Every structure is written in structure tokens, then in C-alpha cells.
Amino acid sequence: MTELLPYFQSQEDAMVAELSDLVQIESPSHDKAAVDRMSTRVESLFEAAGAVVRRFPGSQTGDMVLGSWGSSSPARPITLLCHMDTVWQIGTLEHMPIRRVDNKLYGPGGYDMKAGIVIALNALRGLAALGRPAVAPVNILCTGDEEIGSNASRAKIEELAAQSQLVFVLEPAIPGGVIKTARKGVGEYFVRVEGRAAHAGADHKKGRNAIEEMAHQILALQRLTDYDKNTTVNVGVIKGGTASNVVPAACEVELDFRITLHEEAERLEQAIHNLRPVLEGTKLLISGGLNRPPMVRDERMIATFEKAKTIAARHGMALQEGSAGGASDGNFTASITPTLDGLGADGDGAHAVHEHVLINTLSQRAALVAALLSEW
């Protein structure tokens, strides 16, 4: 990226230091106090970068932070989405320390997705330093519950998307720097069987074995997978029983489902709620449903990507697109306003012990985001 890239390459060491600082602040989704420490740090970084900052307290999850940068343009804003929470528990740094090995920066939550915060913030700083205004006001929203479904932040995300002309999601790229223009929708169901406890030796016949009933239900649930439609159902957790000499009175399962077609959510909902007990005297209790709708590669998505591809090409970058099996907050915004996902760092190992960022992509992605913001 002939014009912008040299500037951001000159900032690479500072970006690595900033990312290391954010990774050092461990922020597991279920630990509100920990995520709030990240919120406070991000708030201070946004203020130092000249943003008008608003903080939205969460009752159960980490506070959201919104930084807004003005523009002389009357255009609707461009919103960048990031999340501050990670899947890693407090203390993970003790066995997964931050370390730099050649072009890789290792550390829990760096790739997914604290690098996105660094890239977004540095793109704004760089435009200011280079005297290149953004074509519209810019928002950066950092949330604290993305890894656990964004239930607390979804309303704010959708509100900002409705006010914006464009949304960029700073989730990590598909390896190779590939932009995400499609994502599966994701949801979960919880199925509980209630049976009747009894002594496994003296009163076996009087019992109603909840685990036996659940075995029938698990097979029915797994059969809902349809590979031709790219729909998967996975019973991933099962809990039941108290002792081998007790007929179990209860059993519970948790299942994950992924879809690419909106109508598949309706099929699964109907099929799961129509399940009936096989064993007399048992009862089914069902809850859950779709969390994030599919992010569909429709005509608007194609046009949005092609525009980004054209802007990137002016600066010597050949953008590619792909799809992801996981979901993000882009699943919420894509049906509301044009959205591009995966604009964060390249690397590998999201949610894994080898999680790392490719350091040179920090400057590349900051240059790309800066180009999109100033030339869209």
C-alpha cells in the first residue's frame, strides 16, 4: 500500500507494545471486573486519541466503550466493531506468556481480538497524523460479551448499525488475510429429561431412566444435521445421574447448531420443539434457539466487498474473500447495513494455546482500514 503502508510500518513497534499492554489485561467474558479493567484502559486510549467517549455500564457483563470521531462531512457515520472479552481465564498468562518469536506475537486474546482494537485505533491516529480526513464520522464500539453471545451488547450494536452507512468488524482475518463475507448463523438448545429415581437393584422397574430417554433424544437431535444445506447439530455436553446404583431422575444436554440458510433455523426450532418422550413416565423440557442469524453473501455484501477490493488495489493490496463457520457481531449488522468482517490481524490459533498475531499484518491492516475510511 504505497502511500499509507510506510507510515504504519513506522508505527509497528508501538502497535506491538500497545497490543501487548492490552493482552496483559486479562479479560474473560464472565468476569465483569476484569473486562471493566479493559474498558477503562480502552476509554483512556480513545480519549487520548481525541474521541468523544461514552461508556455504557453492564449489569452482568463488562462495560461497553464507544469512541466517536467527528468529520466535516454530513454523511452517516462508519462504525467499527471490536470486543474486549476473551475466552481465557485469569491466570492464563502464567502458562501462555506474551512473547515475540520472529514475526509472531503470542498471547491469549491477542489475535481474537485485541489486535482489532489496536488496528482500528491506529488507523484513526494515522489519518490524523497524515492529514487525511475520514469521509464520514467514525465510531469504534468495544463490547464486553461477544464471546458469550453479545446478549447485553446486541441492542447497542444494532442501534449503531441502523445509524451507519457501513460497518467494519475487526475480528481476525481468515488465515492469509482473507476478508469474511459470509458466516454461519449459530444458536444453542438445552434439553432436559425428567424421569423418576429408584434403587437400581430393589426397585429398578419403578424407575424411569432419564439417561435412557435422553439417548433416544440425542440420536434424534443428531439426525437433524443436513450437510447438503450446510446445517450442523452437535450435542456437545451431557449431564445426568448421581450414582451407578440409582436410576437417574434427570439428564440434560447442550447442543450447538450452525446454519447458512435462515429457513433452517425455523426447521430446527420446529423439529426440536416437536420432540416427544419415547419412555412412558418421562418428560422433556426444551429451551434455547438462534443467537446470531447467518451473515449471507448476498448482492449487497458482494458489492461492498468489491468496493473495498477496488480501494485496496489502489494501494497495492489484493483483497480476497471467504466464509467462516463461526459467528461474530457482524451477523447482527449485515442484514441492517453493509458490513465487512475479518478486517483484523492475520494469524492463527483463536481459542487455542498457539494463538498468535502475525506482526507485520498489524501495519498492513491499519493501512487498509485507513484507506477504506478515507476513500470510501
PLY file of the C-alpha trace (Angstrom):
ply
format ascii 1.0
element vertex 376
property float x
property float y
property float z
element edge 375
property int vertex1
property int vertex2
end_header
0.00 0.00 0.00
2.31 2.59 -1.46
1.07 5.76 0.25
-0.16 4.64 3.65
1.79 1.50 4.44
5.22 3.13 5.08
3.71 5.33 7.76
2.04 2.45 9.56
5.15 0.29 9.25
7.00 3.04 11.11
4.44 2.59 13.93
4.75 -1.19 14.10
6.81 -1.41 17.29
4.41 0.96 19.04
1.47 -1.17 17.87
3.13 -4.32 19.23
3.71 -2.58 22.57
0.10 -1.40 22.70
-1.23 -4.85 21.84
0.99 -6.42 24.50
-0.38 -3.94 27.02
-3.96 -4.92 26.19
-3.21 -8.66 26.28
-1.63 -8.16 29.70
-5.05 -7.05 30.97
-6.75 -10.44 31.13
-10.48 -10.08 30.40
-12.54 -13.30 30.45
-16.15 -12.74 29.40
-17.74 -13.95 32.65
-15.52 -11.78 34.88
-17.12 -8.34 34.77
-14.46 -6.70 36.94
-11.72 -7.98 34.63
-13.45 -6.80 31.45
-14.13 -3.44 33.11
-10.39 -3.01 33.62
-10.05 -3.38 29.85
-12.90 -0.91 29.37
-11.07 1.65 31.50
-7.87 1.19 29.50
-9.64 1.47 26.15
-11.54 4.51 27.37
-8.25 6.27 28.18
-6.75 5.35 24.80
-9.79 6.71 22.95
-9.73 9.96 24.93
-6.02 10.42 24.21
-6.76 9.94 20.51
-9.27 12.80 20.54
-12.52 10.84 20.63
-15.72 11.76 22.35
-16.08 8.75 24.64
-19.20 7.22 26.12
-19.22 4.27 28.48
-22.27 2.05 28.82
-22.27 0.11 32.12
-23.21 -3.55 32.00
-25.14 -5.14 34.86
-23.68 -8.63 34.45
-21.07 -8.20 31.72
-18.25 -5.76 31.01
-18.98 -2.12 30.24
-19.12 -1.12 26.57
-16.94 1.76 25.35
-17.88 3.91 22.33
-15.37 6.32 20.82
-16.63 8.81 18.23
-14.54 10.95 15.94
-16.24 13.80 14.09
-15.95 14.84 10.46
-16.76 17.86 8.34
-18.83 15.54 6.18
-22.57 15.35 6.85
-22.51 11.70 5.80
-23.82 8.95 8.05
-21.05 7.50 10.23
-18.93 4.43 9.66
-18.91 2.11 12.67
-16.07 -0.23 13.61
-16.89 -3.14 15.93
-14.42 -4.71 18.36
-14.74 -6.79 21.51
-12.63 -6.68 24.65
-13.59 -10.00 26.23
-11.73 -13.26 25.64
-12.26 -16.96 26.29
-9.17 -17.13 28.52
-9.46 -17.22 32.32
-7.48 -15.07 34.75
-4.05 -16.63 35.24
-3.68 -17.89 31.66
-0.67 -15.58 31.15
1.25 -17.68 33.67
1.42 -20.59 31.21
0.78 -18.66 27.98
3.01 -15.60 28.39
3.21 -12.80 25.87
6.24 -13.45 23.71
7.59 -12.37 20.35
9.08 -15.02 18.10
10.23 -13.69 14.72
7.06 -12.29 13.07
4.67 -13.79 15.62
3.31 -12.22 18.80
1.86 -14.87 21.11
-0.59 -14.19 23.90
-4.14 -15.11 24.98
-6.74 -12.93 23.29
-4.30 -11.02 21.12
-5.48 -12.50 17.84
-9.12 -12.79 18.93
-9.39 -9.91 19.06
-7.46 -7.26 20.93
-5.36 -6.75 17.81
-8.52 -5.43 16.16
-8.76 -2.66 18.77
-5.14 -1.69 18.12
-5.65 -1.69 14.34
-8.83 0.41 14.49
-7.34 2.95 16.87
-4.09 3.27 14.93
-5.96 3.73 11.65
-7.68 6.79 13.18
-4.44 8.09 14.67
-2.65 7.61 11.34
-5.26 9.51 9.35
-4.94 12.41 11.78
-1.14 12.36 11.60
-1.17 12.25 7.80
-3.84 14.91 7.44
-6.19 12.54 5.64
-9.75 13.03 6.91
-12.20 10.19 7.02
-15.08 10.52 4.57
-17.59 10.40 7.43
-17.73 10.46 11.23
-16.27 7.29 12.72
-17.42 5.21 15.68
-15.44 2.47 17.37
-17.58 0.32 19.66
-15.78 -2.08 22.01
-18.06 -4.60 23.70
-17.52 -6.96 26.62
-19.60 -10.04 25.89
-19.05 -11.11 22.27
-17.57 -14.47 23.20
-20.73 -15.39 25.15
-23.35 -14.32 22.62
-23.48 -10.49 22.84
-26.81 -10.64 24.65
-26.06 -7.43 26.58
-24.49 -5.53 23.67
-26.70 -6.61 20.78
-29.18 -3.73 21.09
-26.40 -1.11 21.01
-24.69 -2.86 18.08
-27.91 -2.91 16.07
-28.73 0.68 17.02
-25.36 1.91 15.74
-25.62 -0.21 12.60
-29.01 1.35 11.78
-27.47 4.82 12.10
-24.41 3.96 9.98
-23.72 3.75 6.27
-21.16 0.99 6.78
-19.87 -1.40 9.46
-16.39 -2.87 9.69
-15.85 -5.78 12.07
-12.28 -6.02 13.32
-12.39 -9.74 14.04
-9.28 -11.59 12.84
-8.92 -12.40 9.18
-9.17 -15.87 7.73
-5.53 -17.06 7.56
-3.91 -15.40 4.58
-5.61 -12.07 5.29
-8.92 -13.12 3.74
-11.96 -10.91 4.43
-15.12 -12.64 5.73
-18.17 -12.02 3.57
-20.25 -14.91 4.91
-20.66 -16.51 8.31
-22.86 -19.26 9.61
-25.66 -18.42 11.97
-25.29 -20.02 15.38
-27.55 -20.99 18.25
-27.95 -23.47 21.05
-30.65 -25.56 22.65
-30.88 -27.05 26.13
-32.85 -30.27 26.52
-33.70 -31.71 29.92
-35.30 -35.07 30.60
-37.12 -35.63 33.87
-37.67 -39.25 34.86
-38.12 -41.00 38.23
-35.40 -42.06 40.63
-35.39 -45.58 42.08
-32.99 -48.08 43.63
-31.25 -49.81 40.73
-31.40 -53.17 42.49
-34.52 -53.24 44.68
-36.89 -51.03 42.60
-35.43 -50.91 39.10
-38.83 -51.43 37.46
-40.33 -48.45 39.31
-37.70 -46.07 37.96
-37.83 -44.03 34.77
-34.28 -43.76 33.47
-33.70 -40.18 32.25
-30.37 -41.10 30.65
-32.01 -43.88 28.63
-34.67 -41.45 27.42
-32.01 -38.87 26.58
-30.14 -41.45 24.49
-33.18 -41.66 22.21
-33.38 -37.87 22.03
-29.68 -37.43 21.27
-29.96 -39.69 18.24
-32.98 -37.72 17.02
-31.17 -34.44 17.54
-28.02 -35.54 15.72
-30.12 -36.65 12.75
-31.21 -33.03 12.23
-27.79 -32.31 10.67
-28.09 -31.72 6.92
-24.73 -31.43 5.21
-26.35 -30.63 1.86
-27.75 -27.44 3.41
-24.61 -26.78 5.45
-26.56 -27.27 8.69
-24.89 -28.97 11.64
-26.30 -30.03 15.01
-23.83 -31.07 17.69
-24.80 -32.43 21.11
-21.66 -31.37 22.94
-22.43 -31.59 26.67
-24.38 -34.21 28.62
-25.04 -34.32 32.37
-27.05 -36.87 34.28
-27.23 -39.35 37.11
-25.90 -39.40 40.65
-24.62 -42.95 41.20
-24.49 -46.21 39.28
-26.92 -47.86 41.71
-29.60 -45.16 41.27
-31.99 -44.99 38.31
-31.30 -41.40 37.18
-34.15 -38.93 37.62
-32.73 -36.24 35.34
-30.44 -35.75 32.37
-29.51 -32.59 30.46
-27.74 -31.90 27.17
-26.49 -28.75 25.48
-26.32 -28.63 21.70
-24.79 -26.20 19.23
-26.27 -25.65 15.79
-24.91 -23.79 12.75
-26.85 -22.72 9.67
-26.24 -20.83 6.42
-29.91 -20.56 5.44
-32.38 -18.53 7.51
-35.15 -21.08 6.96
-33.06 -23.79 8.59
-33.44 -22.05 11.95
-37.21 -22.44 11.61
-36.87 -26.11 10.64
-34.69 -26.87 13.64
-36.92 -24.94 16.03
-39.99 -26.83 14.88
-38.29 -30.22 14.92
-36.74 -29.78 18.37
-39.91 -28.46 19.98
-41.85 -31.34 18.42
-39.70 -33.96 20.15
-41.72 -36.30 22.33
-40.63 -38.76 25.05
-40.09 -42.38 24.00
-40.32 -43.88 27.51
-43.59 -43.65 29.38
-43.35 -41.55 32.52
-40.59 -39.22 31.31
-40.89 -35.54 30.40
-38.93 -33.20 28.09
-38.13 -29.56 28.85
-36.64 -27.54 25.96
-35.18 -24.02 25.81
-32.85 -22.03 23.59
-32.82 -21.01 19.96
-30.95 -18.95 17.37
-28.44 -16.49 18.81
-26.91 -14.96 15.68
-28.53 -15.11 12.24
-26.42 -16.09 9.22
-24.28 -13.41 7.60
-25.25 -14.01 3.98
-23.12 -13.28 0.92
-25.94 -11.50 -0.89
-25.80 -8.84 -3.61
-25.15 -6.05 -1.11
-22.34 -7.99 0.53
-20.75 -8.68 -2.87
-20.96 -5.00 -3.86
-19.47 -3.90 -0.52
-16.56 -6.28 -0.85
-15.91 -5.25 -4.45
-15.72 -1.60 -3.42
-13.26 -2.42 -0.65
-11.27 -4.55 -3.09
-11.02 -1.61 -5.51
-9.83 0.78 -2.80
-7.26 -1.74 -1.55
-5.98 -2.32 -5.09
-5.13 1.38 -5.40
-2.61 0.77 -2.64
-1.19 -2.48 -3.94
-3.23 -4.89 -1.84
-5.18 -7.75 -3.41
-8.13 -8.47 -1.11
-9.68 -11.92 -1.08
-12.95 -13.07 0.47
-14.13 -16.22 2.19
-16.66 -17.66 4.62
-16.39 -18.69 8.27
-18.16 -21.35 10.31
-18.05 -19.20 13.42
-20.23 -16.18 14.12
-19.49 -12.60 15.15
-21.31 -9.35 15.78
-21.24 -8.89 12.02
-24.03 -11.49 11.90
-26.25 -8.89 13.59
-25.29 -5.94 11.39
-25.11 -7.50 7.92
-28.89 -7.54 7.50
-29.12 -3.91 8.66
-26.33 -2.10 6.81
-23.38 -3.01 4.51
-20.85 -4.93 6.58
-17.35 -6.30 6.09
-15.88 -8.71 8.64
-12.40 -10.07 9.29
-10.58 -6.74 8.95
-8.42 -7.55 11.97
-4.98 -9.08 12.09
-3.82 -12.19 10.31
-2.51 -15.02 12.43
-3.82 -18.27 13.86
-4.96 -20.11 16.97
-8.12 -18.36 18.11
-9.17 -20.01 21.42
-6.08 -22.25 21.22
-2.77 -22.39 23.07
-0.83 -21.35 19.97
-2.86 -18.14 19.49
-0.71 -15.54 17.77
-0.75 -12.47 15.56
1.47 -12.03 12.51
3.14 -8.77 13.49
3.60 -7.34 10.00
-0.15 -7.55 9.42
-0.82 -5.00 12.17
0.56 -2.24 9.95
-0.97 -3.74 6.81
-4.45 -3.88 8.30
-4.18 -0.40 9.83
-3.23 0.92 6.40
-6.15 -0.93 4.82
-8.69 0.38 7.36
-7.27 3.90 6.99
-7.64 3.66 3.20
-11.23 2.46 3.48
-12.16 5.20 5.96
-10.59 7.98 3.90
-11.59 6.83 0.40
-14.97 5.12 0.74
0 1
1 2
2 3
3 4
4 5
5 6
6 7
7 8
8 9
9 10
10 11
11 12
12 13
13 14
14 15
15 16
16 17
17 18
18 19
19 20
20 21
21 22
22 23
23 24
24 25
25 26
26 27
27 28
28 29
29 30
30 31
31 32
32 33
33 34
34 35
35 36
36 37
37 38
38 39
39 40
40 41
41 42
42 43
43 44
44 45
45 46
46 47
47 48
48 49
49 50
50 51
51 52
52 53
53 54
54 55
55 56
56 57
57 58
58 59
59 60
60 61
61 62
62 63
63 64
64 65
65 66
66 67
67 68
68 69
69 70
70 71
71 72
72 73
73 74
74 75
75 76
76 77
77 78
78 79
79 80
80 81
81 82
82 83
83 84
84 85
85 86
86 87
87 88
88 89
89 90
90 91
91 92
92 93
93 94
94 95
95 96
96 97
97 98
98 99
99 100
100 101
101 102
102 103
103 104
104 105
105 106
106 107
107 108
108 109
109 110
110 111
111 112
112 113
113 114
114 115
115 116
116 117
117 118
118 119
119 120
120 121
121 122
122 123
123 124
124 125
125 126
126 127
127 128
128 129
129 130
130 131
131 132
132 133
133 134
134 135
135 136
136 137
137 138
138 139
139 140
140 141
141 142
142 143
143 144
144 145
145 146
146 147
147 148
148 149
149 150
150 151
151 152
152 153
153 154
154 155
155 156
156 157
157 158
158 159
159 160
160 161
161 162
162 163
163 164
164 165
165 166
166 167
167 168
168 169
169 170
170 171
171 172
172 173
173 174
174 175
175 176
176 177
177 178
178 179
179 180
180 181
181 182
182 183
183 184
184 185
185 186
186 187
187 188
188 189
189 190
190 191
191 192
192 193
193 194
194 195
195 196
196 197
197 198
198 199
199 200
200 201
201 202
202 203
203 204
204 205
205 206
206 207
207 208
208 209
209 210
210 211
211 212
212 213
213 214
214 215
215 216
216 217
217 218
218 219
219 220
220 221
221 222
222 223
223 224
224 225
225 226
226 227
227 228
228 229
229 230
230 231
231 232
232 233
233 234
234 235
235 236
236 237
237 238
238 239
239 240
240 241
241 242
242 243
243 244
244 245
245 246
246 247
247 248
248 249
249 250
250 251
251 252
252 253
253 254
254 255
255 256
256 257
257 258
258 259
259 260
260 261
261 262
262 263
263 264
264 265
265 266
266 267
267 268
268 269
269 270
270 271
271 272
272 273
273 274
274 275
275 276
276 277
277 278
278 279
279 280
280 281
281 282
282 283
283 284
284 285
285 286
286 287
287 288
288 289
289 290
290 291
291 292
292 293
293 294
294 295
295 296
296 297
297 298
298 299
299 300
300 301
301 302
302 303
303 304
304 305
305 306
306 307
307 308
308 309
309 310
310 311
311 312
312 313
313 314
314 315
315 316
316 317
317 318
318 319
319 320
320 321
321 322
322 323
323 324
324 325
325 326
326 327
327 328
328 329
329 330
330 331
331 332
332 333
333 334
334 335
335 336
336 337
337 338
338 339
339 340
340 341
341 342
342 343
343 344
344 345
345 346
346 347
347 348
348 349
349 350
350 351
351 352
352 353
353 354
354 355
355 356
356 357
357 358
358 359
359 360
360 361
361 362
362 363
363 364
364 365
365 366
366 367
367 368
368 369
369 370
370 371
371 372
372 373
373 374
374 375
